[in-house]
Amino acid sequence: MKKVTLVLVFIFVMGLLGCEATNSENQKSTSDHIIKEDKEAKSLYTVDSYMKTVEENLKAKSEILISNIKDLHTRTIYSEVEILDFVAFVDMFDVSITMFSMDKQANEVFNENKDSSNFAGSLDMIENVAYTHLMGNQTEDFWTFYEKNEEELSTAEKQAIAKWVTDCWEKADGQSLSLPAYFSLHDDYESFDLKKKQWITDDEKWSY
């Protein structure tokens, strides 16, 4: 009888230990799930929120670009110049824009007459505009987000920068400048016609 009782007690104790172990595993699984969901909930990056930040950061620097475009009205452009070409150079979420005086064969034109009253060459229109930034505790999360959406974001960034330049161009009365004017990203295959407000290919832009 005593042996039977001991066996029953042993089985009861082992059952309790098994239940505790199962509960512990369930609690750990639930905890891991909550932590994962919490981490995802704290992500600050979506395509819409990211692009809103890009647009706001660009807009904050508009007065500089507008002022420098307005300065073109005060210059006498060298007669050999046929196109004003605004080119954006993007480096790790910083953008700088340089205007080049070009002929229609895609050659940069310089003032060979050395007449300082006539402009030809290049002008820095705006430099090192940071259109986004990484928060210290969100770096890994950001790159995960960006790599997942890179194609969509690259296109959206290009459109946002082009729209920003176009808005500044209009506010600076760029339309009154007599020469054709274009905006493009460095080494891109197409340009935005600032006068006609449409994207064109390099074949349409240049007379090779």
Backbone hydrogen bonds in HBPLUS format (Angstrom, degrees):
<---DONOR---> <-ACCEPTOR-->    atom                        ^
c    i                          cat <-CA-CA->   ^        H-A-AA   ^      H-
h    n   atom  resd res      DA  || num        DHA   H-A  angle D-A-AA Bond
n    s   type  num  typ     dist DA aas  dist angle  dist       angle   num
A0005-THR N   A0001-MET O   2.98 MM   4  6.25 158.4  2.03 147.6 153.6     1
A0006-LEU N   A0002-LYS O   2.95 MM   4  6.18 159.3  2.00 149.3 154.4     2
A0007-VAL N   A0003-LYS O   2.94 MM   4  6.17 156.3  1.99 148.3 154.9     3
A0008-LEU N   A0004-VAL O   2.98 MM   4  6.24 158.6  2.03 149.2 154.7     4
A0009-VAL N   A0005-THR O   2.92 MM   4  6.19 157.6  1.97 151.0 157.2     5
A0010-PHE N   A0006-LEU O   2.89 MM   4  6.07 158.8  1.93 147.6 153.5     6
A0011-ILE N   A0007-VAL O   2.91 MM   4  6.19 159.8  1.95 150.3 155.5     7
A0012-PHE N   A0008-LEU O   2.95 MM   4  6.14 156.2  2.01 145.7 152.4     8
A0013-VAL N   A0009-VAL O   2.91 MM   4  6.17 161.3  1.95 153.9 158.2     9
A0014-MET N   A0010-PHE O   2.98 MM   4  6.19 165.9  2.00 152.0 155.9    10
A0015-GLY N   A0011-ILE O   2.96 MM   4  6.11 147.5  2.07 141.9 151.2    11
A0016-LEU N   A0012-PHE O   3.02 MM   4  6.37 151.7  2.10 145.9 153.0    12
A0017-LEU N   A0013-VAL O   2.98 MM   4  6.31 161.2  2.01 153.1 158.1    13
A0018-GLY N   A0014-MET O   2.91 MM   4  6.10 152.5  1.98 143.9 151.6    14
A0019-CYS N   A0015-GLY O   3.00 MM   4  6.24 154.4  2.06 146.2 152.7    15
A0020-GLU N   A0016-LEU O   2.98 MM   4  6.25 157.6  2.03 150.7 156.7    16
A0021-ALA N   A0017-LEU O   2.97 MM   4  6.20 156.7  2.03 146.7 152.8    17
A0022-THR N   A0018-GLY O   2.97 MM   4  6.20 159.1  2.02 147.5 153.0    18
A0023-ASN N   A0019-CYS O   2.87 MM   4  6.09 161.0  1.90 149.9 155.4    19
A0024-SER N   A0020-GLU O   2.86 MM   4  6.03 152.2  1.94 144.9 152.8    20
A0025-GLU N   A0021-ALA O   2.97 MM   4  6.26 156.7  2.03 148.3 153.7    21
A0026-ASN N   A0022-THR O   2.90 MM   4  6.14 158.6  1.95 149.1 155.6    22
A0027-GLN N   A0023-ASN O   2.85 MM   4  6.03 154.5  1.92 146.5 153.5    23
A0028-LYS N   A0024-SER O   2.93 MM   4  6.17 154.7  2.00 145.1 152.1    24
A0029-SER N   A0025-GLU O   2.88 MM   4  6.10 161.5  1.91 150.3 155.2    25
A0030-THR N   A0026-ASN O   2.90 MM   4  6.08 161.3  1.94 146.7 152.1    26
A0031-SER N   A0027-GLN O   2.82 MM   4  5.97 154.5  1.88 145.0 152.6    27
A0032-ASP N   A0028-LYS O   2.83 MM   4  6.07 161.6  1.86 152.0 156.5    28
A0033-HIS N   A0029-SER O   2.99 MM   4  6.19 155.5  2.05 145.3 152.2    29
A0034-ILE N   A0030-THR O   2.95 MM   4  6.21 155.8  2.01 147.5 153.9    30
A0035-ILE N   A0031-SER O   2.91 MM   4  6.17 160.4  1.95 152.8 158.0    31
A0036-LYS N   A0032-ASP O   2.95 MM   4  6.16 158.0  2.00 147.5 153.3    32
A0037-GLU N   A0033-HIS O   2.93 MM   4  6.17 165.8  1.95 151.0 154.8    33
A0038-ASP N   A0034-ILE O   2.81 MM   4  5.94 154.2  1.87 147.2 155.1    34
A0039-LYS N   A0035-ILE O   2.90 MM   4  6.09 152.3  1.98 145.9 152.9    35
A0040-GLU N   A0036-LYS O   3.03 MM   4  6.33 158.7  2.08 149.3 154.7    36
A0041-ALA N   A0037-GLU O   2.86 MM   4  6.05 151.2  1.94 145.3 154.0    37
A0042-LYS N   A0038-ASP O   3.04 MM   4  6.22 137.8  2.23 140.3 150.3    38
A0043-SER N   A0040-GLU O   3.23 MM   3  5.40 158.1  2.28 103.9 110.5    39
A0050-TYR N   A0046-THR O   2.85 MM   4  5.89 160.6  1.89 152.4 158.4    40
A0051-MET N   A0047-VAL O   2.97 MM   4  6.08 167.7  1.99 149.7 153.1    41
A0052-LYS N   A0048-ASP O   2.98 MM   4  6.12 148.4  2.08 143.2 152.1    42
A0053-THR N   A0049-SER O   3.16 MM   4  6.37 152.9  2.23 142.1 148.1    43
A0054-VAL N   A0050-TYR O   3.01 MM   4  6.39 156.9  2.07 149.5 156.2    44
A0055-GLU N   A0051-MET O   2.96 MM   4  6.16 169.1  1.98 151.8 153.7    45
A0056-GLU N   A0052-LYS O   3.01 MM   4  6.18 155.9  2.07 144.9 151.7    46
A0057-ASN N   A0053-THR O   2.94 MM   4  6.10 161.0  1.98 153.4 158.2    47
A0058-LEU N   A0054-VAL O   3.04 MM   4  6.27 157.0  2.09 152.8 158.8    48
A0059-LYS N   A0055-GLU O   2.98 MM   4  6.08 165.5  2.00 146.4 151.0    49
A0060-ALA N   A0056-GLU O   3.07 MM   4  6.22 143.8  2.20 142.0 150.7    50
A0061-LYS N   A0058-LEU O   2.97 MM   3  5.56 155.2  2.04 115.9 123.4    51
A0062-SER N   A0059-LYS O   3.10 MM   3  5.09 167.5  2.12 112.2 113.5    52
A0066-ILE N   A0062-SER O   2.83 MM   4  6.03 168.6  1.84 166.2 170.0    53
A0067-SER N   A0063-GLU O   2.97 MM   4  5.98 161.1  2.01 141.2 146.5    54
A0068-ASN N   A0064-ILE O   3.08 MM   4  6.33 155.8  2.14 147.5 153.7    55
A0069-ILE N   A0065-LEU O   2.96 MM   4  6.19 148.5  2.06 149.3 157.8    56
A0070-LYS N   A0066-ILE O   2.92 MM   4  6.14 160.3  1.95 151.7 157.5    57
A0071-ASP N   A0067-SER O   3.11 MM   4  6.37 137.4  2.30 136.8 147.7    58
A0072-LEU N   A0069-ILE O   2.98 MM   3  5.51 149.5  2.08 111.7 120.3    59
A0073-HIS N   A0070-LYS O   3.00 MM   3  5.65 150.6  2.09 116.4 123.9    60
A0074-THR N   A0071-ASP O   3.04 MM   3  5.49 149.4  2.14 109.3 118.0    61
A0075-ARG N   A0072-LEU O   3.20 MM   3  5.30 160.9  2.24 105.3 111.2    62
A0119-PHE N   A0076-THR O   2.63 MM  43  5.91 164.6  1.65 156.1 161.9    63
A0078-TYR N   A0119-PHE O   2.75 MM  41  5.26 171.2  1.76 148.3 145.4    64
A0081-VAL N   A0078-TYR O   3.02 MM   3  5.73 162.9  2.05 123.4 128.9    65
A0082-GLU N   A0102-MET O   2.80 MM  20  5.92 163.2  1.83 152.3 158.1    66
A0083-ILE N   A0102-MET O   2.96 MM  19  5.05 145.7  2.08 145.9 143.7    67
A0102-MET N   A0083-ILE O   2.93 MM  19  5.05 174.6  1.94 156.3 156.9    68
A0084-LEU N   A0180-PRO O   2.94 MM  96  6.27 167.6  1.96 157.3 161.4    69
A0182-TYR N   A0084-LEU O   2.97 MM  98  6.48 152.9  2.04 161.2 169.9    70
A0085-ASP N   A0100-PHE O   2.92 MM  15  5.08 171.7  1.93 156.6 158.0    71
A0100-PHE N   A0085-ASP O   2.81 MM  15  5.08 163.3  1.83 139.6 143.7    72
A0086-PHE N   A0182-TYR O   2.73 MM  96  5.90 165.7  1.75 166.0 163.2    73
A0184-SER N   A0086-PHE O   2.94 MM  98  6.47 143.3  2.08 159.3 169.7    74
A0087-VAL N   A0098-THR O   2.85 MM  11  5.43 175.7  1.85 158.1 157.8    75
A0098-THR N   A0087-VAL O   2.98 MM  11  5.43 159.8  2.02 153.1 154.6    76
A0088-ALA N   A0184-SER O   2.83 MM  96  6.21 162.2  1.86 156.3 162.5    77
A0186-HIS N   A0088-ALA O   2.86 MM  98  5.74 159.3  1.90 165.0 157.9    78
A0089-PHE N   A0096-SER O   2.73 MM   7  5.24 166.5  1.75 161.6 166.5    79
A0096-SER N   A0089-PHE O   2.98 MM   7  5.24 154.8  2.05 140.5 148.5    80
A0091-ASP N   A0094-ASP O   2.84 MM   3  5.18 160.0  1.88 149.1 156.0    81
A0094-ASP N   A0091-ASP O   3.06 MM   3  5.18 140.8  2.22 105.1 116.8    82
A0131-TYR N   A0093-PHE O   3.01 MM  38  5.86 148.7  2.11 154.5 164.4    83
A0095-VAL N   A0129-VAL O   2.89 MM  34  5.13 151.6  1.97 129.7 137.8    84
A0129-VAL N   A0095-VAL O   2.93 MM  34  5.13 173.8  1.94 141.4 141.1    85
A0097-ILE N   A0126-ILE O   2.82 MM  29  5.34 158.9  1.87 149.3 155.8    86
A0125-MET N   A0097-ILE O   2.81 MM  28  5.47 147.0  1.92 146.3 156.4    87
A0126-ILE N   A0097-ILE O   3.29 MM  29  5.34 152.5  2.37 143.1 143.2    88
A0099-MET N   A0123-LEU O   2.77 MM  24  5.16 164.4  1.80 157.7 159.6    89
A0123-LEU N   A0099-MET O   2.85 MM  24  5.16 149.2  1.94 143.7 153.6    90
A0101-SER N   A0121-GLY O   2.86 MM  20  5.40 154.1  1.92 164.6 171.5    91
A0109-VAL N   A0101-SER O   2.74 MM   8  5.59 169.6  1.76 144.0 147.4    92
A0103-ASP N   A0107-ASN O   2.86 MM   4  5.51 148.0  1.96 151.9 162.6    93
A0106-ALA N   A0103-ASP O   3.26 MM   3  5.76 146.3  2.38 120.7 120.3    94
A0207-SER N   A0104-LYS O   2.66 MM 103  5.50 172.3  1.67 159.0 161.6    95
A0112-GLU N   A0110-PHE O   3.01 MM   2  5.79 113.6  2.47 113.3  96.6    96
A0114-LYS N   A0111-ASN O   3.26 MM   3  5.71 164.8  2.29 109.9 114.3    97
A0118-ASN N   A0115-ASP O   3.05 MM   3  5.75 165.7  2.07 122.9 127.3    98
A0138-GLN N   A0135-MET O   2.88 MM   3  5.27 164.1  1.90 122.2 126.7    99
A0142-PHE N   A0138-GLN O   2.79 MM   4  5.93 154.3  1.85 155.7 163.2   100
A0143-TRP N   A0139-THR O   3.11 MM   4  6.42 166.7  2.13 158.1 159.1   101
A0144-THR N   A0140-GLU O   3.09 MM   4  6.28 155.3  2.16 148.1 155.1   102
A0145-PHE N   A0141-ASP O   3.01 MM   4  6.22 159.1  2.05 146.8 152.6   103
A0146-TYR N   A0142-PHE O   2.73 MM   4  6.02 161.8  1.76 157.3 163.0   104
A0147-GLU N   A0143-TRP O   2.93 MM   4  5.88 170.3  1.94 146.3 149.3   105
A0148-LYS N   A0144-THR O   3.20 MM   4  6.20 150.4  2.29 138.0 145.9   106
A0149-ASN N   A0145-PHE O   3.15 MM   4  6.33 138.6  2.32 141.9 152.5   107
A0149-ASN N   A0146-TYR O   3.13 MM   3  5.18 127.7  2.42  95.6 109.1   108
A0150-GLU N   A0146-TYR O   2.76 MM   4  5.30  94.1  2.50 146.4 163.9   109
A0153-LEU N   A0149-ASN O   2.88 MM   4  5.99 164.3  1.90 163.7 169.0   110
A0154-SER N   A0150-GLU O   2.85 MM   4  5.92 162.0  1.89 155.0 159.0   111
A0155-THR N   A0151-GLU O   3.31 MM   4  6.48 163.3  2.34 145.7 149.4   112
A0156-ALA N   A0152-GLU O   3.02 MM   4  6.21 158.8  2.07 145.0 151.5   113
A0157-GLU N   A0153-LEU O   2.77 MM   4  5.91 158.5  1.81 154.7 159.9   114
A0158-LYS N   A0154-SER O   3.09 MM   4  6.24 163.0  2.12 144.5 149.0   115
A0159-GLN N   A0155-THR O   3.06 MM   4  6.32 161.6  2.09 149.9 154.5   116
A0160-ALA N   A0156-ALA O   2.90 MM   4  6.07 153.7  1.97 145.7 153.4   117
A0161-ILE N   A0157-GLU O   2.92 MM   4  6.15 162.8  1.95 157.4 160.6   118
A0162-ALA N   A0158-LYS O   3.03 MM   4  6.17 162.6  2.06 147.6 152.9   119
A0163-LYS N   A0159-GLN O   2.92 MM   4  6.07 156.6  1.97 145.9 152.3   120
A0164-TRP N   A0160-ALA O   2.98 MM   4  6.15 156.0  2.04 143.7 150.4   121
A0165-VAL N   A0161-ILE O   2.96 MM   4  6.22 165.2  1.98 154.8 157.8   122
A0166-THR N   A0162-ALA O   2.93 MM   4  6.09 159.7  1.97 147.1 153.4   123
A0167-ASP N   A0163-LYS O   2.86 MM   4  6.06 160.1  1.90 151.4 156.3   124
A0168-CYS N   A0164-TRP O   3.02 MM   4  6.26 162.4  2.05 150.8 155.4   125
A0169-TRP N   A0165-VAL O   2.81 MM   4  5.97 154.2  1.87 148.4 156.5   126
A0170-GLU N   A0166-THR O   2.96 MM   4  6.21 157.6  2.01 150.6 155.3   127
A0171-LYS N   A0167-ASP O   3.01 MM   4  6.26 159.6  2.05 147.9 153.6   128
A0172-ALA N   A0168-CYS O   2.94 MM   4  6.07 133.7  2.15 141.7 153.8   129
A0174-GLY N   A0169-TRP O   2.80 MM   5  5.05 164.0  1.82 160.0 157.8   130
A0173-ASP N   A0170-GLU O   3.04 MM   3  4.99 159.4  2.08 105.5 109.4   131
A0176-SER N   A0173-ASP O   3.20 MM   3  5.89 157.5  2.26 115.0 120.3   132
A0177-LEU N   A0174-GLY O   3.01 MM   3  5.55 162.1  2.05 116.2 122.0   133
A0194-LEU N   A0181-ALA O   2.97 MM  13  5.61 150.0  2.06 140.0 147.7   134
A0183-PHE N   A0192-PHE O   2.87 MM   9  5.02 151.2  1.95 137.0 146.7   135
A0192-PHE N   A0183-PHE O   2.64 MM   9  5.02 167.6  1.65 155.8 159.7   136
A0188-ASP N   A0185-LEU O   2.97 MM   3  5.39 150.5  2.06 142.9 137.9   137
A0191-SER N   A0200-ILE O   2.85 MM   9  5.45 157.8  1.90 155.2 162.7   138
A0200-ILE N   A0191-SER O   2.74 MM   9  5.45 160.7  1.78 163.0 169.8   139
A0193-ASP N   A0198-GLN O   2.77 MM   5  5.33 169.7  1.78 156.3 153.0   140
A0197-LYS N   A0193-ASP O   2.63 MM   4  5.21 128.1  1.89 141.9 154.4   141
A0204-GLU N   A0201-THR O   3.08 MM   3  5.27 130.6  2.33 100.2 112.9   142
A0205-LYS N   A0201-THR O   3.08 MM   4  6.37 139.1  2.26 142.4 154.5   143
A0205-LYS N   A0202-ASP O   3.10 MM   3  4.90 124.0  2.43  90.6 105.5   144
A0206-TRP N   A0202-ASP O   2.93 MM   4  5.99 167.8  1.94 160.8 160.8   145
